[in-house]
């Protein structure tokens, strides 16, 4: 998927990982962040209705997970491990 920058998002100092427990791509992203020692907030959209609404808003009505929001306001949706690595290498 492509990277998007959401201009009006409230940026925070920590990455926000919007996910579900059953999603394989979500588990991969979580493992990738853990393996690289990268701090993040894990937000289960099945347990947080406002988070689910946010994910649907930024994904044009779809509950696409993982949706990862970075402190600079950029967003990756369903990224591969290669896309995550590129994000942190600046490429």
HELIX and SHEET records of a PDB file:
HELIX    1   1 UNK A   24  UNK A   35  1                                  12    
HELIX    2   2 UNK A   49  UNK A   58  1                                  10    
HELIX    3   3 UNK A   81  UNK A   89  1                                   9    
SHEET    1   A 5 UNK A   3  UNK A   5  0                                        
SHEET    2   A 5 UNK A  74  UNK A  77 -1                                        
SHEET    3   A 5 UNK A  67  UNK A  69 -1                                        
SHEET    4   A 5 UNK A  15  UNK A  19 -1                                        
SHEET    5   A 5 UNK A  40  UNK A  44  1                                        
END                                                                             
